[in-house]
Amino acid sequence: MAVSALTGASLLSLLSLGYLSWDWVKPGGASLEAGGEKALPPRSASSWPWAPPRPPPPARPSRPPHLVFILTDDQGFHDVGYHGSDIQTPTLDRLAGEGVKLENYYIQPICTPSRSQLITGRYQIHTGLQHSIIRPQQPNCLPLNQVTLPQKLQEAGYSTHMVGKWHLGFYRKECLPTRRGFDTFLGSLTGNVDYYTYDNCDGPGVCGYDLHDGENVAWEQSGKYSTFLYAQRVNKILATHNPKEPIFIYIAFQAVHTPLQSPKEYIYRYRSMGNVARRKYAAMVTCMDEAVKNITWALKKYGYYDNSVIVFSTDNGGQTFSGGSNWPLRGRKGTYWEGGVRGIGFVHSPLIKHKRRISRALIHITDWYPTLVTLARGNVSEADNLDGYNVWPAISEGKESPRTEILHNIDPLYNHAKYGSLESGFGIWNTAVQASVRVGDWKLLTGDPGYSDWIPPQTLATFPGSWWNLERMTGGIRKSVWLFNITADPYERYDLSEQRPDVVRALLLRLVHYNQTAIPVRYPAENPRAHPDFNGGAWGPWATGEEDVWEPGHGKVKNKKRKKKCKICKLRSFFRKLNTRMMSNRI
């Protein structure tokens, strides 16, 4: 069943959008002529008085829009002001309120899968990245045969820039952002770095520096808080680019992923919060919100805004043990419950026809690829084998979404559920396999969907008392199949798998269909050649050829500039052990 978008009243025509003013953004720069319309010339004196008014000339084609995609890391569904959060996000609230809020929007439960689907417009099962994330020491990256979103936009004449977290592999130079369609890149290649020192440890003693400018290690930027650094780079790009030429900027903030670090002045705002982790997390969200404000101001100042489309998205659900909140949704980051896969999303643009509304159109992160390429007047065809749809008419005009279903994932390598079987899957699907699909109003989960509790915000990351205050789901421990009417029951409280076996069977058949199109999982063993000590103390490409096998005899390469030590590895190891101990003692 297709999910329809809510329609709203149109506020302004495109002719007036260029003059929309904000009290929180200082206007600056030359404004583009909104809509590209010309005033009709006056009728000549010789015109017959009974002649009908001359029809307006066809609108001359305007320039392709500037595209700005903002992706935040681990921001929970509840962690934005307009979702009733205790965290201050005035910029996001204003942008979403004046644009279109996407309240039926889905992402993936962890980092690499969401980023890969954004960049390729294809499900994980079609890129081989259906299991876990790409780890720093794995000889793995986004498949090189995939045509990426920035490559498509380059073909359409766009200048393309990336700022922030890549996390799509880097073991070969061909895997780097600058080789996958981006003209420039400033950011980290791995998934979890210090916000100031840019150290990242992938296990005890396996630590290295991870901040790159282009294909070079940016040692000189150490000490600058990443959220500020990335916003400053975007401002510089906009200041030096010609606004008459189309530009695509992908801003993948490290915020608000762990480690929980923020400038003190932002933490001070939340000093009344008793939960320390939540306090630090809230400070990081508000700091990121101000960075978005500065980026939006730069779009106005340098003359981009009137012909721009700003997309905001989270990459997965919030990590509840690190200050995030997905309340009232079930589950957390890393799970296939709504708390892991339902994201914050909105679109803000003067080019939207029907603004200031909430859209219930079913939209998935794979849809941005064809949507943005179409807006850029690029070429998208069936030959691209995309899993995404062009959802701009649903966003801009309130039309029905072309999407009617979502494959959340099929992961054959994840731990098989103890009580799953082919028999419980009507002989057509092994329900021990972790998988989830949504078709119309119905959502099916099989295998082990992940941590399944509802976690109220006030209990987050309080050690150890938070364990006792969780809203528990004690039933279903021996289950391997769940079915929900997600439209009527968005909080996944009422499992209907036993009442509606017909729907279960129909959705299992959809999983069978998708699985027949899947390619083998790409999840290679880690290679010790990736150790930063062999790369001057920094994470970076290490494979010199097609081979991915460790060759003995390579000595350590000393860093002539700087010997990096990871000061946080021991601390992370301590907290990892503490968390394991708490899990074992949990009631």
BELCOR-V775728 format. One record per backbone hydrogen bond with DSSP energy under -1.0 kcal/mol. CO is the residue of the C=O (numbers start at 0). NH is the residue of the N-H. Records with the same first field share a line. If there is no record, write none. Layout:
CO->NH / NH
//
This chain:
12->15
15->18
16->19
32->35
43->46
47->50
65->308
66->248
67->310
68->250
69->312
70->252
71->314
75->78
79->82 / 84
80->83
88->92
89->93
90->94
91->95
92->96
93->97
98->356
99->346
100->358
103->362
104->342
105->364
108->333
109->113
110->114
111->115
112->116
113->117
114->118
115->119
116->120
118->148
120->386 / 387
122->125
123->126 / 127 / 128
124->518
127->521
134->137
136->526
137->139
142->145
147->151
148->152
149->153
150->154
151->155
152->157
153->156
158->247
159->182 / 183
160->249
161->185
162->251
167->141
170->541 / 542
171->174
172->175
175->178
176->179 / 181
183->161
184->213
185->163
186->211
187->165
193->197
194->225
195->222
197->209
198->193
199->207
202->205
205->201
207->199
208->538
210->217
211->186
212->215
215->212
216->218
217->220
218->221
220->223
224->228
225->229
226->230
227->231
228->232
229->233
230->234
231->235
232->236
233->237
234->238
235->239
236->240
241->244
245->158
246->66
247->160
248->68
249->162
250->70
251->164
253->256
254->72
258->260
262->265 / 266
263->267
266->269
267->270
269->272
274->278
275->279
276->280
277->281
278->282
279->283
280->284
281->285
282->286
283->287
284->288
285->289
286->290
287->291
288->292
289->293
290->294
291->295
292->296
293->297
294->298
295->299
296->300
297->301
298->303 / 304
299->302
303->306
304->307
306->65
308->67
309->347
310->69
311->345
312->71
317->332
318->321 / 323
324->77
325->328
329->338
331->334
336->339 / 340
337->341
339->316
340->106
343->313
344->101
345->311
346->99
347->309
348->351
356->100
358->102
362->105
363->366
364->367
366->370
367->371
368->372
369->373
370->374
371->375
372->377
373->376
380->383
381->384
390->394
391->395
392->396 / 398
395->353
403->439
405->437
408->435
416->419
420->430
421->426
422->425
424->427 / 428
429->432
430->446
431->416
433->410
434->445
435->407 / 408
436->443
437->405
438->441
440->485
441->438
442->483
443->436
444->481
445->434
448->335
452->330
453->470
455->458
456->459
458->461
461->465
463->466
464->467
470->453
475->478
479->446
481->444
482->495
483->442 / 485
484->488
488->491
495->499
499->503
500->504
501->505
502->506
503->507
504->508
505->509
506->510
507->511
508->512
509->513
510->514
511->515
513->516
526->529
527->530
530->533
531->534 / 536
532->556
534->537
536->208
567->571
568->572
569->573
570->574
571->575
572->576
573->577
574->578
575->579
576->580
577->581
578->582
579->583
580->584
//
